[in-house]
Amino acid sequence: MKNKMAYLGPRGTFCEEAALRYANEHYWELVPYPSIKSVFAAVNRGEIDSGIVPIENSCEGAVNQTLDLLAYEYNLKVSGEVVMPVKQNLLIRPNLELKEISRILSHPQALAQCRKYLSANFEDIEFMDVASTAEAARRVANSAEPWAAVGTEGAAQAYGLVIISPDIQDQLNNETRFIIISKDSSTCASSDGSCLHAENTKTSLLLYLLNTPGALFHALEQFYLHDINLSKIESRPAQTRIGDYLFFIDIEGHQLEPRVKEALEGLKTLAHDVRILGSYPSATGRANCLNEVI
């Protein structure tokens, strides 16, 4: 029986592409959900084994909804990640011309990733935010209006659209990072412990620091003292009072690795709260880690 993985749908999203890259089709059934929150809810209810959602983009930064759902609404773990190159295209129905377009639909981050192209070519056109790039493609395909969508090649194929302008993203090296969420954290550790090496594994933390002098400095000092590389830090309001923040932190290394364990113990003496979201194969080390386990 296949495990089920939820992804931000409908068909043709970057999230589906990331899920296909991550999940072996022989062992996973991919199930689309209409929003990031619905993916979280499905995993939390137990109707789905895992979910995949976007968490950050190399050009537009963090996906705050994903961070907030992790922090405030669901006690789920991060058990994996995928990094996907992002290529955005302008999609239209067949036989429509560029000059006829009256509205362009897409996810707000996709529109933001294509600001230069869109502002240069569609100065007076209305832009409309929708839940995903694939949803934009679906609406364009089902509408009789002269609309266009910013989306993937897969979305064009899924909904019978054509690419009138390819690769319209501002940055050619644009990438999006997706995380795998589940009720259980990854146990990526082979019998010889080879998956615990820093080059293969990362650990995600949620840190709640009080608004006191030097609080963040002393917290980050723990990683320096134990020679741990910090690969990401992102702050979100703690939703308590102004000045209180939560920090999402990614570090290289597994939570069971001695130096990481020591750093985490040090953090617990400094922070109001420390949540370990999970240790899992990094996007660069995942293939090696899987080979070692097999």
Backbone as JSON, one array per atom type, in Angstrom:
{
  "sequence": "MKNKMAYLGPRGTFCEEAALRYANEHYWELVPYPSIKSVFAAVNRGEIDSGIVPIENSCEGAVNQTLDLLAYEYNLKVSGEVVMPVKQNLLIRPNLELKEISRILSHPQALAQCRKYLSANFEDIEFMDVASTAEAARRVANSAEPWAAVGTEGAAQAYGLVIISPDIQDQLNNETRFIIISKDSSTCASSDGSCLHAENTKTSLLLYLLNTPGALFHALEQFYLHDINLSKIESRPAQTRIGDYLFFIDIEGHQLEPRVKEALEGLKTLAHDVRILGSYPSATGRANCLNEVI",
  "N": [[0.84, -1.2, 0.0], [0.54, 2.19, -0.86], [2.11, 5.09, 0.58], [0.67, 8.31, 1.33], [1.12, 11.54, -0.01], [0.55, 14.91, 0.49], [0.21, 17.82, -1.53], [0.57, 21.26, -2.56], [-1.84, 22.04, -4.69], [-3.61, 22.93, -7.77], [-2.92, 20.24, -10.18], [0.21, 20.65, -11.83], [1.66, 22.57, -10.44], [4.66, 24.1, -9.04], [5.06, 22.9, -6.65], [4.0, 20.34, -7.0], [5.87, 19.37, -8.84], [8.12, 19.37, -7.19], [7.31, 17.47, -5.32], [7.17, 15.2, -6.96], [9.84, 14.93, -7.56], [10.87, 14.35, -5.07], [9.43, 12.11, -4.04], [9.25, 8.67, -4.56], [7.43, 7.23, -7.11], [6.52, 4.65, -6.94], [6.09, 4.15, -4.32], [4.68, 6.22, -3.22], [1.65, 8.03, -3.2], [0.5, 10.88, -4.71], [-1.37, 13.63, -3.6], [-3.4, 16.33, -4.39], [-3.99, 19.47, -2.74], [-5.93, 22.41, -1.96], [-4.67, 24.61, -0.71], [-1.9, 25.9, 1.25], [-2.42, 25.75, 3.98], [-4.41, 23.78, 4.05], [-2.94, 21.55, 3.36], [-1.28, 21.27, 5.63], [-3.33, 20.78, 7.53], [-4.43, 18.35, 6.65], [-2.3, 16.56, 7.04], [-2.02, 16.82, 9.78], [-4.46, 15.79, 10.68], [-4.1, 13.17, 10.08], [-4.95, 11.94, 7.78], [-3.31, 11.97, 5.69], [0.01, 10.91, 5.03], [2.37, 12.47, 4.76], [3.27, 15.86, 3.88], [4.04, 18.35, 1.41], [5.35, 21.56, 1.15], [6.0, 24.97, 0.11], [8.71, 26.9, 1.48], [10.65, 28.88, 1.26], [12.02, 31.28, -1.05], [14.66, 31.99, -3.29], [14.79, 34.56, -4.3], [12.54, 36.05, -3.39], [12.34, 35.51, -0.72], [11.15, 34.35, 2.52], [8.3, 32.15, 2.85], [5.82, 33.26, 4.5], [3.4, 32.27, 5.47], [3.76, 29.5, 5.67], [5.77, 29.42, 7.65], [4.37, 30.53, 9.82], [2.3, 28.68, 10.21], [3.75, 26.45, 11.0], [4.77, 27.45, 13.38], [2.63, 28.36, 15.05], [0.15, 27.03, 14.72], [0.23, 24.25, 14.18], [1.67, 21.29, 15.42], [3.83, 19.99, 13.92], [6.44, 18.09, 12.25], [9.54, 18.65, 10.49], [10.68, 16.73, 7.93], [12.18, 16.46, 5.68], [13.55, 17.94, 2.63], [13.37, 19.76, -0.47], [14.98, 21.37, -3.14], [14.14, 23.4, -5.77], [14.76, 24.54, -9.08], [13.36, 27.54, -10.4], [11.4, 28.29, -13.07], [9.61, 30.58, -14.69], [6.82, 31.16, -16.81], [4.88, 32.84, -19.35], [1.6, 32.11, -19.86], [-0.99, 31.31, -22.17], [-4.23, 30.84, -23.72], [-4.54, 28.85, -26.71], [-4.2, 30.57, -29.84], [-4.63, 33.11, -28.85], [-3.41, 36.45, -28.75], [-0.51, 38.35, -27.71], [-1.0, 41.12, -27.41], [-3.67, 41.21, -26.85], [-4.15, 40.51, -24.24], [-5.78, 41.01, -21.17], [-5.73, 40.65, -18.45], [-3.59, 39.3, -15.94], [-2.92, 36.39, -14.2], [-1.72, 34.86, -11.2], [0.17, 33.2, -8.57], [1.04, 35.32, -5.82], [3.82, 35.4, -5.2], [4.96, 34.42, -7.54], [4.25, 36.38, -9.4], [5.71, 38.47, -8.29], [8.29, 37.56, -8.71], [8.62, 38.04, -11.36], [8.68, 40.73, -11.92], [10.13, 42.67, -13.49], [9.84, 41.87, -16.21], [7.02, 41.89, -16.43], [6.3, 44.54, -15.76], [7.57, 45.91, -17.78], [6.27, 45.04, -20.08], [3.53, 44.99, -19.64], [2.25, 47.36, -18.61], [-0.22, 48.63, -18.07], [-1.93, 46.61, -17.36], [-4.18, 44.54, -15.47], [-3.33, 42.76, -12.54], [-3.83, 39.67, -10.93], [-4.04, 37.99, -7.88], [-3.84, 34.56, -7.07], [-4.28, 31.24, -5.6], [-2.24, 29.51, -6.42], [0.25, 28.92, -9.0], [-0.63, 26.98, -10.77], [-3.38, 27.0, -10.32], [-3.93, 29.48, -11.4], [-3.37, 28.93, -14.1], [-5.38, 27.04, -14.58], [-7.71, 28.6, -14.28], [-7.4, 30.43, -16.36], [-7.52, 28.72, -18.55], [-10.15, 27.88, -18.38], [-11.64, 30.12, -18.81], [-13.38, 32.47, -20.89], [-12.37, 34.9, -21.27], [-9.74, 37.2, -22.33], [-7.28, 36.28, -20.87], [-4.14, 35.74, -19.14], [-1.65, 33.58, -17.65], [0.91, 33.34, -15.19], [3.14, 30.8, -14.96], [4.13, 27.29, -14.76], [5.8, 25.1, -17.12], [4.7, 22.59, -16.89], [2.13, 23.21, -15.96], [1.09, 24.48, -18.19], [0.95, 22.3, -19.98], [-0.8, 20.66, -18.56], [-3.23, 22.03, -18.63], [-3.81, 22.68, -21.22], [-2.69, 25.0, -22.34], [-0.57, 27.44, -24.0], [2.88, 28.39, -24.13], [3.69, 31.63, -24.36], [5.67, 33.41, -23.76], [8.71, 32.44, -22.63], [10.63, 31.69, -19.63], [10.47, 34.09, -17.9], [11.17, 35.04, -15.45], [12.83, 37.28, -13.16], [15.38, 36.68, -12.16], [17.76, 34.4, -13.29], [18.79, 32.36, -11.8], [16.86, 31.6, -10.0], [15.41, 29.95, -7.24], [13.33, 27.7, -5.37], [12.72, 26.53, -2.13], [11.38, 23.64, -0.72], [9.68, 22.02, 1.96], [9.25, 18.88, 3.65], [6.59, 17.87, 5.55], [5.47, 16.19, 8.49], [3.99, 14.02, 10.97], [5.89, 12.71, 12.38], [9.38, 13.02, 12.98], [12.25, 12.82, 10.78], [14.23, 9.86, 10.71], [16.84, 9.69, 9.8], [19.38, 7.83, 9.82], [21.91, 5.67, 9.33], [23.17, 2.33, 9.99], [25.86, 2.63, 10.6], [25.99, 5.22, 11.33], [26.5, 7.1, 9.38], [24.83, 8.96, 8.21], [24.71, 10.99, 9.96], [26.56, 12.89, 9.5], [27.61, 16.27, 9.0], [27.64, 17.28, 6.4], [25.64, 15.97, 5.12], [23.26, 16.31, 6.46], [20.77, 18.38, 7.99], [19.44, 20.41, 10.65], [16.41, 21.74, 11.78], [15.22, 24.43, 13.71], [13.06, 26.03, 16.1], [13.09, 28.94, 17.76], [12.42, 30.71, 20.67], [12.98, 33.75, 21.87], [13.35, 35.99, 24.58], [12.81, 39.54, 24.85], [15.5, 40.8, 25.56], [18.66, 42.39, 26.36], [21.27, 41.35, 24.23], [20.24, 38.79, 23.79], [19.8, 37.38, 21.32], [22.41, 37.36, 20.34], [23.83, 35.78, 22.25], [22.49, 33.38, 21.93], [23.1, 32.66, 19.26], [25.8, 32.46, 19.57], [26.22, 29.96, 20.64], [26.28, 28.21, 18.49], [28.59, 29.04, 17.19], [30.54, 28.46, 19.13], [30.52, 25.71, 19.11], [31.3, 25.07, 16.6], [29.43, 25.0, 14.45], [27.73, 25.35, 11.45], [25.54, 27.89, 10.53], [22.85, 27.92, 8.48], [20.51, 29.23, 7.87], [18.45, 31.86, 9.06], [15.47, 33.19, 10.25], [13.11, 35.58, 11.21], [10.02, 35.88, 13.02], [7.13, 37.58, 14.28], [6.34, 37.0, 17.71], [3.74, 37.0, 18.46], [2.91, 37.89, 20.9], [3.83, 40.29, 22.36], [5.02, 43.5, 21.24], [8.32, 43.38, 20.13], [8.96, 40.86, 20.98], [10.13, 37.91, 19.5], [10.02, 35.03, 17.35], [12.45, 32.75, 16.14], [13.33, 31.12, 13.25], [15.59, 28.68, 12.57], [18.11, 27.11, 10.7], [20.56, 24.64, 10.88], [23.7, 23.08, 10.11], [24.14, 19.61, 10.47], [23.15, 16.83, 12.58], [20.65, 16.4, 15.09], [21.34, 14.46, 16.93], [24.04, 14.35, 16.86], [27.04, 14.77, 18.69], [28.2, 17.45, 19.08], [26.15, 19.06, 18.2], [24.11, 18.36, 19.95], [25.22, 19.38, 22.32], [25.23, 22.11, 21.75], [22.49, 22.58, 21.55], [21.67, 22.02, 24.15], [22.91, 24.12, 25.44], [21.47, 26.23, 24.3], [18.95, 25.85, 25.44], [19.27, 26.8, 27.98], [19.28, 29.47, 27.62], [17.15, 30.4, 26.08], [13.64, 31.19, 25.95], [12.03, 29.21, 24.9], [12.71, 26.25, 23.05], [12.21, 24.57, 20.14], [12.68, 21.61, 18.43], [12.39, 21.12, 15.18], [13.06, 19.16, 13.41], [15.49, 16.77, 12.16], [17.08, 16.05, 9.14], [17.83, 14.75, 5.82], [19.82, 16.93, 3.9], [19.09, 18.95, 0.99], [21.2, 18.81, -0.79], [22.66, 16.7, 0.17], [20.94, 14.58, 0.22], [20.64, 12.49, -1.69], [23.01, 10.97, -1.38], [22.65, 10.21, 1.25], [20.35, 8.59, 1.15], [21.3, 6.52, -0.41], [23.14, 5.42, 1.32], [21.52, 4.48, 3.37], [19.99, 2.55, 2.05]],
  "CA": [[0.0, 0.0, 0.0], [1.34, 3.4, -0.98], [1.92, 6.23, 1.47], [0.09, 9.45, 0.65], [1.77, 12.83, 0.19], [-0.24, 16.06, 0.06], [0.97, 18.93, -2.08], [-0.21, 22.43, -2.95], [-2.31, 21.83, -6.05], [-3.89, 21.66, -8.46], [-1.83, 19.7, -11.0], [1.0, 21.61, -12.59], [2.38, 23.53, -9.59], [6.04, 23.77, -8.69], [4.98, 22.0, -5.51], [3.84, 18.99, -7.54], [7.16, 19.0, -9.4], [9.0, 19.06, -6.07], [6.84, 16.2, -4.76], [7.57, 14.14, -7.88], [11.28, 14.75, -7.42], [11.17, 13.78, -3.75], [8.74, 10.87, -3.71], [9.25, 7.59, -5.55], [6.03, 6.98, -7.49], [6.14, 3.28, -6.59], [5.81, 4.08, -2.89], [3.91, 7.38, -2.78], [0.53, 8.56, -3.98], [0.45, 12.33, -4.53], [-2.75, 14.11, -3.49], [-3.41, 17.79, -4.38], [-4.86, 20.22, -1.82], [-6.08, 23.76, -2.54], [-3.94, 25.67, -0.03], [-0.85, 25.44, 2.15], [-3.03, 25.39, 5.26], [-5.12, 22.51, 3.92], [-1.92, 20.5, 3.4], [-0.96, 21.1, 7.05], [-4.48, 20.21, 8.23], [-4.57, 16.95, 6.25], [-1.25, 15.81, 7.73], [-2.33, 16.85, 11.22], [-5.59, 14.89, 10.92], [-3.68, 11.8, 9.86], [-5.49, 11.36, 6.55], [-2.18, 11.97, 4.77], [1.23, 10.57, 5.77], [3.29, 13.6, 4.7], [2.9, 16.94, 2.98], [5.16, 19.16, 0.91], [4.94, 22.96, 1.02], [7.13, 25.89, -0.07], [9.09, 27.63, 2.68], [11.42, 30.08, 0.92], [12.46, 31.48, -2.42], [15.96, 32.66, -3.28], [14.63, 35.97, -4.67], [11.47, 36.71, -2.65], [12.46, 35.24, 0.71], [10.36, 33.34, 3.21], [6.85, 32.01, 2.69], [5.45, 33.5, 5.89], [2.29, 31.41, 5.87], [4.34, 28.22, 6.09], [6.44, 29.63, 8.93], [3.38, 30.76, 10.87], [1.6, 27.43, 10.47], [4.68, 25.64, 11.79], [5.01, 28.05, 14.7], [1.49, 28.7, 15.89], [-1.09, 26.27, 14.57], [0.37, 22.8, 14.08], [2.88, 20.73, 16.01], [4.33, 19.02, 12.95], [7.88, 18.01, 12.11], [10.13, 18.75, 9.16], [11.37, 15.45, 7.74], [12.93, 16.45, 4.43], [13.5, 19.17, 1.84], [13.69, 19.72, -1.9], [15.23, 22.69, -3.72], [13.8, 23.33, -7.18], [14.91, 25.75, -9.89], [12.07, 28.11, -10.77], [11.31, 28.9, -14.39], [8.25, 31.08, -14.89], [6.45, 31.4, -18.21], [3.59, 33.47, -19.58], [0.76, 31.09, -20.48], [-2.26, 31.79, -22.71], [-4.95, 29.86, -24.53], [-4.12, 28.88, -28.12], [-4.76, 31.57, -30.76], [-4.68, 34.44, -28.24], [-2.2, 37.22, -29.0], [0.03, 39.08, -26.57], [-1.61, 42.44, -27.3], [-5.07, 41.06, -26.43], [-4.23, 40.13, -22.83], [-6.39, 42.05, -20.33], [-5.48, 40.36, -17.03], [-2.6, 38.24, -15.72], [-3.17, 35.74, -12.92], [-0.72, 33.94, -10.67], [0.47, 33.31, -7.15], [1.72, 36.61, -5.61], [5.28, 35.29, -5.3], [5.32, 34.25, -8.94], [4.17, 37.71, -10.01], [6.83, 39.27, -7.78], [9.51, 37.05, -9.31], [8.65, 38.45, -12.77], [8.35, 42.17, -11.93], [10.76, 43.41, -14.59], [9.18, 41.53, -17.47], [5.62, 42.29, -16.41], [6.2, 46.0, -15.78], [8.06, 46.38, -19.09], [5.4, 44.63, -21.18], [2.11, 45.07, -19.32], [2.19, 48.47, -17.66], [-1.6, 48.99, -17.73], [-2.71, 45.38, -17.22], [-4.54, 44.15, -14.1], [-2.74, 41.52, -12.05], [-4.74, 39.06, -9.97], [-3.44, 36.95, -7.04], [-4.6, 33.33, -6.82], [-3.63, 30.37, -4.61], [-1.06, 28.85, -6.97], [0.45, 29.13, -10.43], [-1.48, 26.03, -11.5], [-4.75, 27.51, -10.24], [-3.99, 30.55, -12.4], [-3.47, 28.29, -15.41], [-6.71, 26.42, -14.68], [-8.72, 29.64, -14.5], [-7.21, 30.97, -17.71], [-7.99, 27.71, -19.5], [-11.61, 27.75, -18.29], [-12.29, 31.41, -19.03], [-13.47, 32.97, -22.27], [-11.73, 36.21, -21.28], [-8.35, 37.18, -22.83], [-6.4, 36.29, -19.71], [-2.89, 34.98, -19.18], [-1.19, 33.13, -16.35], [2.34, 33.09, -14.99], [3.19, 29.46, -14.39], [5.13, 26.33, -15.18], [5.58, 24.34, -18.35], [3.78, 21.51, -16.54], [0.78, 23.76, -15.9], [0.66, 24.68, -19.58], [0.6, 21.0, -20.53], [-1.95, 20.1, -17.84], [-4.48, 22.76, -18.88], [-3.97, 22.97, -22.64], [-2.24, 26.35, -22.67], [0.71, 27.54, -24.71], [3.84, 29.35, -23.57], [3.93, 32.69, -25.33], [6.96, 34.0, -23.37], [9.34, 31.54, -21.66], [11.69, 32.16, -18.72], [10.26, 35.53, -17.68], [11.59, 35.42, -14.1], [13.86, 38.31, -13.15], [16.68, 36.07, -11.89], [17.87, 33.11, -13.94], [19.14, 31.35, -10.8], [15.77, 31.58, -9.04], [15.14, 28.64, -6.68], [12.41, 27.61, -4.25], [12.94, 25.41, -1.22], [10.16, 23.01, -0.2], [9.93, 21.12, 3.08], [8.34, 17.77, 3.87], [6.06, 17.92, 6.91], [4.84, 14.95, 8.92], [3.83, 13.96, 12.42], [7.13, 12.16, 12.93], [10.6, 13.55, 12.37], [13.06, 11.84, 10.04], [15.22, 9.1, 11.47], [17.9, 9.43, 8.83], [20.61, 7.37, 10.45], [22.24, 4.3, 8.96], [23.71, 1.56, 11.11], [27.18, 3.13, 10.97], [25.88, 6.63, 11.69], [27.05, 7.96, 8.34], [23.9, 10.03, 7.89], [24.8, 12.04, 10.96], [27.58, 13.85, 9.12], [27.04, 17.59, 8.74], [27.48, 17.57, 4.99], [24.46, 15.28, 4.63], [22.08, 16.49, 7.3], [20.54, 19.66, 8.65], [18.44, 20.42, 11.7], [15.61, 22.96, 11.83], [14.83, 24.78, 15.07], [12.22, 27.19, 16.35], [13.66, 29.52, 18.97], [11.66, 31.84, 21.22], [13.85, 34.54, 22.73], [12.75, 37.16, 25.2], [13.37, 40.82, 24.41], [16.5, 41.24, 26.53], [19.93, 42.73, 25.7], [22.19, 40.28, 23.9], [19.6, 37.47, 23.75], [20.09, 36.71, 20.06], [23.87, 37.16, 20.26], [24.23, 34.65, 23.08], [21.94, 32.17, 21.33], [23.9, 32.33, 18.08], [27.16, 32.13, 20.03], [26.3, 28.53, 20.89], [26.68, 27.55, 17.24], [30.0, 29.39, 16.96], [31.38, 27.76, 20.11], [30.55, 24.29, 18.78], [31.73, 24.94, 15.2], [28.25, 24.59, 13.68], [27.36, 26.34, 10.46], [24.14, 28.35, 10.51], [22.53, 28.1, 7.06], [19.33, 30.07, 7.7], [17.76, 32.42, 10.21], [14.32, 33.98, 9.83], [12.34, 35.98, 12.39], [8.59, 36.14, 12.93], [6.6, 38.08, 15.56], [5.92, 35.93, 18.62], [2.3, 37.18, 18.67], [2.69, 38.17, 22.33], [3.93, 41.73, 22.49], [6.02, 44.07, 20.34], [9.69, 43.15, 20.59], [9.18, 39.42, 21.16], [10.21, 37.27, 18.2], [10.44, 33.66, 17.14], [13.48, 32.63, 15.12], [13.5, 29.85, 12.55], [17.03, 28.51, 12.36], [18.61, 25.86, 10.12], [21.99, 24.43, 11.11], [24.25, 21.85, 9.55], [24.36, 18.6, 11.48], [22.0, 16.1, 13.1], [20.41, 16.7, 16.5], [21.98, 13.42, 17.74], [25.49, 14.54, 16.79], [27.45, 15.3, 20.0], [28.39, 18.9, 19.16], [24.83, 19.68, 18.04], [23.43, 18.14, 21.23], [25.78, 20.32, 23.3], [24.75, 23.46, 21.41], [21.07, 22.65, 21.88], [21.57, 22.1, 25.61], [23.26, 25.5, 25.78], [20.35, 27.09, 23.9], [17.84, 25.67, 26.36], [19.51, 27.61, 29.18], [19.24, 30.88, 27.23], [15.92, 30.75, 25.38], [12.35, 30.92, 26.61], [11.56, 27.92, 24.38], [13.42, 25.71, 21.9], [11.53, 23.44, 19.5], [13.41, 20.97, 17.35], [11.41, 20.78, 14.14], [13.46, 17.91, 12.77], [16.77, 16.58, 11.48], [16.72, 15.39, 7.89], [18.84, 14.9, 4.76], [19.78, 18.19, 3.16], [18.78, 18.78, -0.44], [22.43, 18.45, -1.49], [23.18, 15.43, 0.66], [19.88, 13.58, 0.33], [20.87, 11.31, -2.53], [24.02, 10.15, -0.74], [22.09, 9.66, 2.49], [19.45, 7.51, 0.79], [22.1, 5.4, -0.87], [23.76, 4.79, 2.49], [20.49, 3.73, 4.09], [19.66, 1.38, 1.24]],
  "C": [[0.87, 1.25, 0.0], [1.06, 4.38, 0.16], [1.35, 7.39, 0.66], [0.84, 10.73, 1.01], [0.89, 13.95, -0.36], [0.68, 17.13, -0.51], [0.02, 20.07, -2.44], [-0.57, 22.3, -4.42], [-2.94, 23.09, -6.62], [-2.69, 21.16, -9.25], [-1.1, 20.83, -11.72], [1.73, 22.65, -11.77], [3.84, 23.12, -9.46], [6.06, 22.79, -7.53], [4.79, 20.55, -5.97], [5.16, 18.5, -8.14], [8.13, 18.6, -8.3], [8.61, 17.72, -5.45], [7.27, 15.03, -5.65], [9.07, 13.88, -7.78], [11.62, 14.03, -6.12], [10.64, 12.35, -3.59], [8.82, 9.87, -4.87], [7.81, 7.19, -5.84], [5.58, 5.56, -7.15], [5.71, 3.16, -5.13], [4.9, 5.2, -2.39], [2.78, 7.69, -3.75], [0.43, 10.05, -3.68], [-1.0, 12.81, -4.59], [-2.74, 15.64, -3.44], [-4.38, 18.35, -3.36], [-4.86, 21.68, -2.26], [-5.26, 24.86, -1.89], [-2.85, 25.06, 0.85], [-1.45, 24.99, 3.48], [-3.76, 24.06, 5.16], [-4.16, 21.33, 3.87], [-1.55, 20.21, 4.86], [-2.09, 20.36, 7.77], [-4.64, 18.73, 7.91], [-3.53, 16.07, 6.94], [-1.57, 15.72, 9.22], [-3.47, 15.91, 11.58], [-5.22, 13.42, 10.75], [-4.24, 11.16, 8.61], [-4.43, 11.27, 5.46], [-0.92, 11.69, 5.6], [2.2, 11.75, 5.86], [2.73, 14.67, 3.77], [4.15, 17.67, 2.51], [4.64, 20.56, 0.62], [6.16, 23.84, 0.78], [7.42, 26.63, 1.22], [9.93, 28.86, 2.38], [11.81, 30.07, -0.54], [13.73, 32.31, -2.41], [15.86, 34.14, -3.62], [13.64, 36.69, -3.76], [11.47, 36.4, -1.16], [11.46, 34.23, 1.22], [8.9, 33.34, 2.78], [6.28, 32.09, 4.11], [4.3, 32.62, 6.36], [2.8, 30.07, 6.36], [5.01, 28.35, 7.45], [5.42, 29.76, 10.06], [2.59, 29.49, 11.21], [2.46, 26.48, 11.29], [4.76, 26.14, 13.23], [3.79, 28.04, 15.6], [0.32, 27.71, 15.84], [-0.93, 24.75, 14.61], [1.71, 22.35, 14.67], [3.41, 19.61, 15.11], [5.84, 19.13, 12.83], [8.3, 18.23, 10.66], [10.99, 17.51, 8.96], [12.13, 15.37, 6.42], [12.81, 17.78, 3.72], [13.84, 18.88, 0.39], [13.94, 21.16, -2.34], [15.05, 22.57, -5.23], [14.15, 24.64, -7.89], [13.55, 26.23, -10.37], [12.18, 28.78, -12.13], [9.86, 29.29, -14.62], [8.04, 31.4, -16.37], [5.11, 32.12, -18.27], [2.75, 32.52, -20.42], [-0.55, 31.7, -20.97], [-2.97, 30.64, -23.42], [-4.46, 29.94, -25.98], [-4.89, 29.94, -28.91], [-4.96, 32.95, -30.13], [-3.36, 35.16, -28.5], [-1.81, 38.04, -27.78], [-0.69, 40.4, -26.34], [-3.06, 42.38, -26.81], [-5.22, 40.83, -24.92], [-4.77, 41.29, -21.99], [-6.13, 41.85, -18.83], [-4.47, 39.22, -16.94], [-2.77, 37.7, -14.31], [-1.97, 34.91, -12.5], [-0.65, 34.05, -9.16], [1.26, 34.61, -6.94], [3.24, 36.52, -5.68], [5.73, 35.12, -6.73], [5.27, 35.59, -9.67], [5.34, 38.57, -9.58], [8.14, 38.83, -8.41], [9.69, 37.5, -10.76], [8.38, 39.94, -12.93], [8.89, 42.89, -13.16], [10.07, 43.15, -15.91], [7.76, 42.07, -17.51], [5.46, 43.8, -16.49], [6.64, 46.56, -17.13], [7.06, 46.1, -20.21], [3.91, 44.81, -20.92], [1.87, 46.17, -18.28], [0.76, 48.76, -17.2], [-2.52, 47.77, -17.54], [-3.0, 45.1, -15.74], [-3.87, 42.82, -13.75], [-3.61, 40.98, -10.92], [-4.03, 37.93, -9.22], [-4.38, 35.77, -6.91], [-3.73, 32.4, -5.98], [-2.36, 29.71, -5.12], [-0.93, 29.18, -8.44], [-0.43, 28.2, -11.25], [-2.94, 26.45, -11.45], [-4.95, 28.64, -11.24], [-4.16, 29.96, -13.79], [-4.85, 27.67, -15.62], [-7.78, 27.46, -14.98], [-8.62, 30.24, -15.89], [-7.78, 30.0, -18.74], [-9.51, 27.64, -19.53], [-12.37, 29.04, -18.56], [-12.33, 31.76, -20.51], [-12.8, 34.33, -22.4], [-10.28, 36.11, -21.79], [-7.34, 37.31, -21.69], [-5.13, 35.48, -19.97], [-2.52, 34.58, -17.76], [0.33, 33.08, -16.35], [2.44, 31.74, -14.31], [4.23, 28.58, -15.06], [4.81, 25.72, -16.54], [4.6, 23.2, -18.09], [2.34, 21.99, -16.46], [0.24, 24.01, -17.3], [0.19, 23.37, -20.19], [-0.68, 20.46, -19.89], [-3.26, 20.75, -18.25], [-4.62, 23.23, -20.33], [-3.62, 24.38, -23.04], [-0.94, 26.31, -23.45], [1.58, 28.58, -24.03], [4.14, 30.4, -24.63], [5.24, 33.42, -25.04], [7.59, 33.09, -22.32], [10.35, 32.27, -20.77], [11.59, 33.66, -18.45], [10.64, 35.96, -16.27], [12.76, 36.39, -14.16], [15.26, 37.71, -13.0], [16.73, 34.67, -12.5], [18.19, 32.0, -12.95], [18.1, 31.26, -9.69], [15.49, 30.14, -8.56], [14.11, 28.75, -5.55], [12.73, 26.36, -3.44], [11.6, 24.94, -0.67], [10.55, 22.12, 0.97], [8.87, 20.03, 3.13], [7.89, 17.84, 5.33], [5.36, 16.61, 7.23], [4.67, 15.01, 10.43], [5.09, 13.46, 13.11], [8.31, 12.77, 12.21], [11.36, 12.44, 11.67], [14.01, 11.13, 10.99], [16.36, 8.74, 10.55], [19.18, 9.08, 9.56], [20.83, 5.92, 10.06], [22.93, 3.62, 10.13], [25.08, 2.06, 11.54], [27.17, 4.62, 11.3], [26.32, 7.59, 10.62], [26.13, 9.11, 7.98], [23.93, 11.15, 8.91], [25.84, 13.08, 10.6], [26.95, 15.16, 8.67], [26.79, 17.85, 7.27], [26.23, 16.92, 4.4], [23.17, 15.73, 5.29], [21.98, 17.92, 7.82], [19.45, 19.5, 9.7], [17.74, 21.77, 11.7], [15.1, 23.18, 13.24], [13.87, 25.95, 15.06], [12.6, 27.71, 17.73], [12.84, 30.72, 19.41], [12.54, 32.54, 22.23], [13.08, 35.71, 23.33], [13.48, 38.42, 24.77], [14.29, 41.38, 25.49], [17.81, 41.52, 25.82], [20.81, 41.5, 25.47], [21.58, 38.9, 23.75], [19.94, 36.71, 22.47], [21.58, 36.43, 19.92], [24.28, 35.92, 21.03], [23.68, 33.33, 22.55], [22.79, 31.73, 20.14], [25.32, 31.94, 18.45], [27.32, 30.63, 20.27], [26.74, 27.77, 19.64], [28.14, 27.82, 16.93], [30.91, 28.57, 17.87], [31.52, 26.27, 19.78], [30.82, 24.04, 17.3], [30.6, 24.4, 14.31], [27.88, 25.7, 12.71], [25.87, 26.63, 10.49], [23.79, 28.66, 9.05], [21.31, 28.97, 6.83], [18.88, 30.6, 9.05], [16.66, 33.35, 9.71], [13.5, 34.32, 11.07], [10.87, 36.19, 12.04], [8.11, 36.68, 14.28], [6.08, 36.93, 16.41], [4.43, 35.97, 18.94], [1.96, 37.31, 20.16], [2.68, 39.67, 22.56], [5.03, 42.23, 21.55], [7.42, 43.87, 20.95], [10.0, 41.69, 20.84], [9.11, 38.73, 19.8], [10.53, 35.79, 18.32], [11.49, 33.65, 16.03], [13.5, 31.21, 14.57], [14.96, 29.74, 12.16], [17.29, 27.14, 11.74], [20.1, 25.78, 10.38], [22.42, 23.16, 10.41], [24.53, 20.88, 10.68], [23.06, 18.0, 11.99], [21.86, 16.37, 14.6], [21.03, 15.66, 17.44], [23.5, 13.51, 17.72], [25.96, 15.23, 18.07], [27.56, 16.82, 20.06], [27.06, 19.64, 19.0], [24.04, 19.54, 19.34], [23.92, 19.13, 22.28], [25.29, 21.74, 23.03], [23.28, 23.62, 21.79], [20.85, 22.73, 23.39], [21.9, 23.51, 26.07], [22.13, 26.46, 25.46], [19.21, 27.03, 24.91], [18.02, 26.46, 27.65], [19.36, 29.1, 28.9], [17.87, 31.32, 26.71], [14.7, 30.46, 26.23], [11.81, 29.57, 26.17], [12.4, 27.54, 23.17], [12.64, 24.51, 21.38], [12.41, 22.9, 18.39], [12.38, 20.49, 16.33], [11.77, 19.5, 13.41], [14.88, 17.94, 12.26], [16.5, 15.71, 10.26], [17.82, 15.58, 6.86], [18.71, 16.26, 4.07], [19.52, 17.93, 1.69], [20.02, 18.35, -1.21], [22.94, 17.09, -1.07], [22.18, 14.3, 0.64], [20.16, 12.32, -0.47], [21.91, 10.39, -1.89], [23.46, 9.46, 0.49], [21.18, 8.47, 2.17], [20.22, 6.29, 0.34], [22.72, 4.66, 0.3], [22.75, 3.96, 3.24], [20.12, 2.45, 3.37], [20.79, 0.37, 1.25]]
}
